[in-house]
Amino acid sequence: MEKEEELHESSTPCLHLVSAFLACEPPDFVVSFARDFGGGSITERVQSFIWNVCIKKSDVKCNLPYLKRFLKKLIVEIESNGDVVLDELYEKYIYCLASVKDDELAKGSTRMLRRFSFLFPKDCSQPSSFQIFRKLEVTLQCSLNMLEGDTGCSIWPSGLFLSEFILSFPEVFSDKSCLEVGSGVGLVGVCLAQTNCSKVILTDGDLSTLANMNLNLELNQLGTDMLGHTQRNNTLQCLYLPWESAAENELREFMPDIVLGADVIYDPLCLPHLVRVLAILLKREDLNVSHLNNGCKDSYPPDRRCFESEETSSAGELDIYGDPHAEHLSPVAYIASVIRTIDTFNYFLSLAEKEKLLVSDITETMKPLDLLPYVKSYQRSNVRMFKISYLYK
Ligand SMILES: C[S@@+](CC[C@H](N)C(=O)[O-])C[C@H]1O[C@@H](n2cnc3c(N)ncnc32)[C@H](O)[C@@H]1O
């Protein structure tokens, strides 16, 4: 899964082309990388590269429907430019036409393997077109149908953002036990396992999503032994945790230091249950609140709102009662979210306020690195990152 590759002879456009193809990015985007790589047209050299490096390297058997769409787009682009298409590409396209039936695709249960390469620049002094990268490759089985597995079998932008956040700030997770709600394909769990966190608990309320998540952990060598230990010395568990029926005493036993979630704020019917779960996980009954008050001049003014936008928050982040030590004692949640409907988000905030949760927008103050520059389908500017903690007064 983790691969150090010195790409001395590779230019950044070439790396972006391969990475975008293996991540099954929309064919339009991959073809435009191919054009950039060829300096404006998809030359025979570029086509040979696509054949030898992209197509031969990919798990073609699983991804024939994607390959069919990609080759169609590629061939149309080359022909419309008056260039010659390599025989291998034609033959592969004909093979795809014969193998993939459109009615199978229409059923929408088709799975595919997407390989995401998180690219860490190794030497920032190089010009951007010839960077050397360290790569973390994560392979995920996901569905072409966005609603399959109660939405949990697709990749969502907030999941990519939260993964970049974890890999950009690994120290935040060091020695911490982490629990994710609505984990979906398990990408966040794979990234957490790369940090020094002590424990990872991935949860979801959909059983088919959990089965797919388990498969993805194995695809990334994160299967566990009898004691739940991964090869990387942290423990990892996948649990069925529907927010509606999660019992309070069961939730209290987890005692995570950090709660995570990506793209979980979208269904108004689920929100009261989600917020209840967050409040139970974030409130520590055993925490000595009087200690937290020591050294604090003021408690929260009674009229203080429970939402801190970046404009209203002094540092973009808050600690309980302004005590700099409190953060080490009290759990926090990092929730990445695309605000699709402002009413739904405001509803989430009002529920959070009732549960005494303080929600701070930290998108600009803790900006993750852009580790997926070739994933053009992912609009990172649409994702906000919220830090949430329990207000003890
Ligand atoms: C939009 S997906 C996001 C998945 C993943 N976090 C990501 O960003 O790729 C929402 C996830 O929340 C889970 N979910 C939705 N409602 C839930 C509920 N009531 N209880 C537990 N999980 C739920 C779904 O099964 C799904 O995996």
The ligand as a Tripos MOL2 file, in Angstrom:
@<TRIPOS>MOLECULE
LIG
   27    29     1     0     0
SMALL
NO_CHARGES

@<TRIPOS>ATOM
      1 C1        -22.3870   10.2540    2.3360 C.3       1 LIG1
      2 S1        -21.7820    8.7950    3.0380 S.3       1 LIG1
      3 C2        -20.1550    9.2950    3.5600 C.3       1 LIG1
      4 C3        -19.2420    8.1190    3.6850 C.3       1 LIG1
      5 C4        -17.8050    8.4260    4.0690 C.3       1 LIG1
      6 N1        -17.7360    9.0810    5.3580 N.3       1 LIG1
      7 C5        -17.1470    9.2850    3.0200 C.2       1 LIG1
      8 O1        -16.9720   10.4960    3.2490 O.co2     1 LIG1
      9 O2        -16.7820    8.7730    1.9540 O.co2     1 LIG1
     10 C6        -22.6570    8.7140    4.5870 C.3       1 LIG1
     11 C7        -22.2970    7.5010    5.4250 C.3       1 LIG1
     12 O3        -23.0180    7.5780    6.6510 O.3       1 LIG1
     13 C8        -23.6610    6.3280    6.9000 C.3       1 LIG1
     14 N2        -24.9200    6.6090    7.5910 N.ar      1 LIG1
     15 C9        -25.9840    7.3010    7.1120 C.ar      1 LIG1
     16 N3        -26.9710    7.3270    8.0120 N.ar      1 LIG1
     17 C10       -26.5260    6.6320    9.0860 C.ar      1 LIG1
     18 C11       -27.0970    6.3140   10.3510 C.ar      1 LIG1
     19 N4        -28.3170    6.7180   10.6370 N.pl3     1 LIG1
     20 N5        -26.3580    5.5950   11.2190 N.ar      1 LIG1
     21 C12       -25.0950    5.2250   10.9230 C.ar      1 LIG1
     22 N6        -24.4980    5.4810    9.7310 N.ar      1 LIG1
     23 C13       -25.2110    6.1780    8.8220 C.ar      1 LIG1
     24 C14       -23.9130    5.7320    5.5100 C.3       1 LIG1
     25 O4        -24.0600    4.3220    5.5550 O.3       1 LIG1
     26 C15       -22.6830    6.1830    4.7780 C.3       1 LIG1
     27 O5        -21.6250    5.2780    4.9130 O.3       1 LIG1
@<TRIPOS>BOND
     1     1     2 1
     2     2     3 1
     3     2    10 1
     4     3     4 1
     5     4     5 1
     6     5     6 1
     7     5     7 1
     8     7     8 2
     9     7     9 1
    10    10    11 1
    11    11    12 1
    12    11    26 1
    13    12    13 1
    14    13    14 1
    15    13    24 1
    16    14    15 ar
    17    14    23 ar
    18    15    16 ar
    19    16    17 ar
    20    17    18 ar
    21    17    23 ar
    22    18    19 1
    23    18    20 ar
    24    20    21 ar
    25    21    22 ar
    26    22    23 ar
    27    24    25 1
    28    24    26 1
    29    26    27 1
@<TRIPOS>SUBSTRUCTURE
     1 LIG1         1 GROUP 0 **** ****
